[in-house]
Amino acid sequence: MTGAIADAYDRSADAWRRGPARLYAQLADALLDRSPGLVRDRVVLDAAAGTGAMGDAARKRGAARVVSTDLAPAMLSAPAVVADLVHLPFHDGAFDLALAGFVLGHLSKPEAGLRELRRVAAGVVASAFAEGWSHPAKRVVEQVLAERGYRPPAWYVAFKEGRERYVGDPARLISLARAAGYAEVRVEQCEVTVGAVTAGDLVAWRLGMAHHAPFLATLSPATRHTVRSEAEQQLADAPPVVVPVLGLIAT
Ligand SMILES: C[S@@+](CC[C@H](N)C(=O)[O-])C[C@H]1O[C@@H](n2cnc3c(N)ncnc32)[C@H](O)[C@@H]1O
């Protein structure tokens, strides 16, 4: 499954930069705003960095240095390291702090990922979507794509039905961190209202997700255009995007 996930993100990287990156940047900012002192003057690992939302948020808050890693090379901007989060090419204690934004649900053993982050960094800030969260844009875009033959890929079905939900519960996140060996563990929940979102932004967000973008790329330019405008019409009066985010902070 890890290979399928990395491949999907790799093929979605450009669409991610045009869509989801903006939302994830706001989520990273909100998360680090709750613990600004954690990153100042620290040497920080942004693990599974994607296009760098967490690392950018850490730089803005005074991190001394940020190293980004991800399994999907196209998601990263140079300089960065292509690496699986559960096998990081760094020596023990190389970092003061590890950031892991919205990746635990992608790992077959999230506690193994946290254990590896604990090996290379003194502390961790990891995020996950609280279980059960949704927004009409998800359903609308999924439906418009399904009408063109889209079926969710197996890795995404497994992720939605299992691990994403698993890490979307504060008590389970706490036990995962304890199982990984962290002594001081807390989970904070915040609701982030994503600012200034048009129907076009909502559609770009959903179409840029790694379970959609590779399928969209197989459609003709004319069909892609129709998909976008149909979805935008249906989302003209959509409610604001309010995202319940869990932040795990552990040392
Ligand atoms: C939802 S995105 C989040 C990206 C970024 N952390 C953020 O907050 O914007 C998940 C990222 O995890 C990466 N990823 C998934 N499984 C991974 C693994 N086993 N090791 C490293 N990166 C992984 C994906 O390639 C993708 O870039």
The ligand as a MOL file (V3000), in Angstrom:
LIG
                    3D

  0  0  0     0  0            999 V3000
M  V30 BEGIN CTAB
M  V30 COUNTS 27 29 0 0 0
M  V30 BEGIN ATOM
M  V30 1 C -2.0040 14.5770 3.4670 0
M  V30 2 S -0.3870 14.8430 2.8630 0 CHG=1
M  V30 3 C 0.2160 15.9990 4.0750 0
M  V30 4 C 1.4550 16.7210 3.6460 0
M  V30 5 C 1.9970 17.7320 4.6430 0
M  V30 6 N 2.5190 17.0830 5.8290 0
M  V30 7 C 0.9750 18.7830 4.9900 0
M  V30 8 O 0.5740 18.8650 6.1680 0
M  V30 9 O 0.5820 19.5290 4.0780 0 CHG=-1
M  V30 10 C 0.4320 13.3350 3.3150 0
M  V30 11 C 1.8760 13.2530 2.8450 0
M  V30 12 O 2.4570 12.0960 3.4460 0
M  V30 13 C 3.3070 11.4850 2.5010 0
M  V30 14 N 3.4850 10.0860 2.9200 0
M  V30 15 C 2.5510 9.1040 2.9460 0
M  V30 16 N 3.0810 7.9740 3.4670 0
M  V30 17 C 4.3840 8.2620 3.7740 0
M  V30 18 C 5.4480 7.5180 4.3580 0
M  V30 19 N 5.2960 6.2290 4.7220 0
M  V30 20 N 6.6430 8.1400 4.5200 0
M  V30 21 C 6.8120 9.4370 4.1450 0
M  V30 22 N 5.8440 10.1820 3.5960 0
M  V30 23 C 4.6340 9.6100 3.4230 0
M  V30 24 C 2.6100 11.6880 1.1770 0
M  V30 25 O 3.4730 11.5260 0.0740 0
M  V30 26 C 2.0690 13.1100 1.3440 0
M  V30 27 O 2.9900 14.0630 0.8790 0
M  V30 END ATOM
M  V30 BEGIN BOND
M  V30 1 1 1 2
M  V30 2 1 2 3
M  V30 3 1 2 10
M  V30 4 1 3 4
M  V30 5 1 4 5
M  V30 6 1 5 6
M  V30 7 1 5 7
M  V30 8 2 7 8
M  V30 9 1 7 9
M  V30 10 1 10 11
M  V30 11 1 11 12
M  V30 12 1 11 26
M  V30 13 1 12 13
M  V30 14 1 13 14
M  V30 15 1 13 24
M  V30 16 1 14 15
M  V30 17 1 14 23
M  V30 18 2 15 16
M  V30 19 1 16 17
M  V30 20 1 17 18
M  V30 21 2 17 23
M  V30 22 1 18 19
M  V30 23 2 18 20
M  V30 24 1 20 21
M  V30 25 2 21 22
M  V30 26 1 22 23
M  V30 27 1 24 25
M  V30 28 1 24 26
M  V30 29 1 26 27
M  V30 END BOND
M  V30 END CTAB
M  END
